[in-house]
Every structure is written in C-alpha cells, then in structure tokens.
Amino acid sequence: MTEENSVSDDLKRQAALFYNSTERDRIKEIRSTNTTTWRFWRKRRLIVALLAFFGFFNVYALRVNLSVAVVAMTEPVQVELENGTIIYVPEFDWSSTTKGWVLSSFFYGYLITQLPGGWLAAKIGGNRMFAIGIGATSLLTLFTPPLAHTSTGLLIAVRVIEGLFEGVTYPCIHAVWSQWAPSEERARLATFAFSGSYVGTVVSMPVCSLLAHYTGWPGIFYVFGIVGLVWTTIWWLVVKESPEKDPHITAAELKYIQESRGTLAVDGSQVRHPWLAMLKSGPVWAIVMAHFSENWGFYTLLTFLPTFMQDVFKYQTSVTGWLSAVPYLAMAVVLQVSGHMADWMLQMQLLSRTNIRKLFTCGAFLSQTIFMVAAGYATSTMGCVVCLTIAVGLGGFAWSGFSVNHLDIAPLHASVLMGLSNTVATLPGIISPPLAGSIVTDKTAEQWRLVFFISSAIYLVGAIVYGVFCSAEKQPWVVEVDSDASFDTDGASVTTARGYDNKALDRSSEM
C-alpha cells in the first residue's frame, strides 16, 4: 500500500510540474503577445498574416488592373494616316455593353471554383491552394496583352481562366485560419489579411494609371504578373499548412494556438461536411446575404469607379486612378481598427460574440446605404469622393463581422462555408457590370445615380437579413469525429477526442 501511495504521489508531482510548466508557457506567450507584437518575425502566425496580407494585395491588384487599363485601351489616341492626316481613334472601340462583358468575364470563372476551392483546401491544405491560385493567375496575366491584341474573345477567355484560379483564394484562407488563428485573434488576423485586398486596390489603381501613361497599358499586366509570381515563391517556401508542421514555431506559441483554437483530431482528408444541414442553416444564409450585399457595392465601384469619374467629372486616365483609390485606402485603414476593436470588445465581454458580429455588420450596412445615396446626389468631385470614401470605408466594419463568422459557427468547415458565401457573393461581379453598362448608356449623372440607388437598396436588405438570422455560436450540425485521445509527452501537442476542444473559446477574458 505504501508503494502504491508513493507511485501515486510521484504521478501527482509529475502532473503538477507539467501543469505549472504549461501554465508558465501560456502566460509567457500571452505576455509576449501583448507586449512585443511589433516583433512579428518572432510569431509565426503573424508572419502567416503578413504574407497573407500581401497575397490578397496581389489578388486585387491582378483583379483591378483591367478596370484601369480598359480606360486607356478605349481612350482616343492620336493616329497619323498615310496621307499625313491626324485622327483620334480608340485602340479598342468597345461599346458600353462590350466593356461591361469584358470587365465581368473574370467573375464567371471566379464563381465556379469557390466551393471546389474550399473543399480542396480542407483536403490538401489551404496554404498550397492559396499559392496555386495566385501563382497561376499571375502567370496568365502576363499573356493578357498579346491575347487582347489578337481578339476580344481571347481576352475574355483568359480573364475567365484567371477567375477560375483566383476563385480558390478566399475559401483557402479560411482553411489557413482554422489552423493558425487563436480564437481570441480571429478578427484581427483575418481582417489584417483581408485588408491587403484594399491596399492592393489603393496601390494598383494609381500605379496602373502611371504605367498606362508612361509605358502603355500592356505594362500594367507585365508588372503585376511578375510581382505575383515573386510573392507565390515566398509563400510556398515559408507558410506551412498548420503550426504543428512549421519547424520554426516555438513550443510556447504552438501550445498557445492549440489551447485557444482547440487541437485538431481530424486530418483534412477525413473531414466530412454536413452539406444538407449547412444549406438549411439560418446563420449560414445570414453570412451569405451579408457577403452578397457588401460585394455588390464593392464590385460596382471597383469595376466602374474610374469610368464614373471620367463620365461625370471628365477626369482623364492619369487622374481617375488616383481618385478611385481613395475609398479603398479608407477601407484598408478601417479594417485594421475594426478587427482589433471587435476582438477587444470580445475580450472585455462588452457584448456577446453574436451581438458584436451583428453590430459591426448591420451598423456598417445601414451607414453605407445612406452615403451611397448621398454620393448619387453629389454635385462636386470633392463631395462625391467624400461620400464614396465613407461608404466604402465603413465596409471595413462589416468585414470584421460577417467575414470571420464562418470560423465562429463551424471552424472545421470554415473553408467550405467561405466557398459557399463567396460563390453567391461573386454574382454581383457578374450581374453588376453588365447591368450598370445597360443603365449608363448616355454617361449622364442621372443614370449613374440609379446605379448607386441599387447598391443602397441591397445594403439595406443585407442589414435586415443579417440582423435577424446571424449567430456566432458553434452550430449543432458541426460534425465532430470520434477518435482516440492522444497526448505527446513533450508537452507541445495535445489532441482531444472530439474534433475541437472548444473550452478554449470560452476563455477570451483571460487574454
């Protein structure tokens, strides 16, 4: 009996020592996170976020380049005939309808690969699919100028194929965050990465204008295609599928991520998605509607803002790029603030997770409704730019709500849910440009006003639907696969027996 008591005491001491060391590591990690976050190179999850930021920078630079280039491609240029007569003719004499189809062609491919991209990301790793999507799009971008000179049909075809590859990017990044993001940092990490989209828009629009002016419009595609290939190489070499597979992560950071995120007991290839339950879920369709609403206004302006500035305020290509970039600069800044604010409110327990998502998304949509209408009635360049800047910028708050909601309700299925919501949210990119092109036939301010009114109405509907059906609680249909519990003796890895150990999700107040 004495020997048994001695063994029991030894086990208790070992358990106590392990718990104390684990707790010290966790506290050390939290303190380090709070005091030295500027030293991002010491935190692998921050390196992932930074590279994801530049990934989305490239995603949108590759997407919007044609929006600026098409203005230069269809502008009248000086041509001298054989008899010495000088005339002004556009290099590509496209009607408004043709221009709308050229600009929307990207989204036909983009629509198709959303769900397959989310499914593949869950199976083979979000990091790999993210790199493949951007790398292939960058390569195809280099072939855009010669194909455009050959025929409009080939230009549309290559844009569709680019859309196919780029369509996997948003679903893939949620597969990355389901592995890398601690629950208390979801909003700030995700919104920081997503803000790369708007910084990419801010930078690429004026840079595209300068390239078109000094090198001709083909230079736009060559420069951004090469930049995208460079990024792809870096991402492929640095970012791993999960923190468990990263040889450079510290034991403390790994433990912190696992405890907060919940350690996976299921390999990606074993994940089974409850498709019917997801499609019948109200919170899922709340996310889908919010995503659709935000993208309608965003894609409308992304595609037609340079043309609008040219039609209504008579600005030339070199100026439209700079003015069109201002609203997206505001959104890039707001995203940084809103992501940290959402996480701070969650940590301080000011509101429930669900109410935080509703506040940020619905509040942004209602405000965007007002300022989009105001932009339609603006009579000066300054007034219009201010209204559009506020309208687009407030979208940063919406993204801090609905864009991380997939991870709230079903972290294991987040990539597929993002694929679903982004599939529907891609429809504005297909519908909006041809619709706007058919409305704006005479290039008048009144016709453009109707385009803004449609966007305002869709924002309002999105706010109502999301406010009624949103939830940020883990849904009962989330599949958790039983498996044997395992415990690594080195203390760096703990595996639960039920998919995700969600106790970590309830300790946000400790951060």
Protein Blocks (a to p, Z undefined) as FASTA:
>chain_A
ZZmmmmmmmmmmmmmmmmmmmmmmmmmmmmmmmmmmmmmmlpmklmmmmmmmmmmmmmmm
mmmmmmmmmmmmmpccddddfkopacdddfblcdfklmmmmmmmmmmmmmmmmmmmmmmm
mmnopklmmmmmmmmmmmmmmmmmmmmmmpmklmmmmmmmmmmmmmmmmmmmmmmmmmmm
cfklmmmmmmmmmmmmmmmmmmmmmmmmmmmmmnojklmmmmmmmmmmmmmmmmmmmmcf
bfklmmkbcfklmmmmmmmnopafbdfklpccdfklmmmpmklmmmmmmmmmmmmmmmmm
mmmmmmmmmmmnopafklmmmmmmmmmmmmmmmmmmmmmmmmmmmmnomacfklmmmmmm
mmmmmmmmmmmmmmmmpcbfklmmmmmmmmmmmmmmmmmmmmmmmmmmommlmmmmmmmm
mmmmmmmmmmmmmmmmmmmmnopaklmmmmmmmmmmmmmmmmmmmmmmgccbdcfklccd
dddddddfklpaccdfehpacklmmmmmmZZ
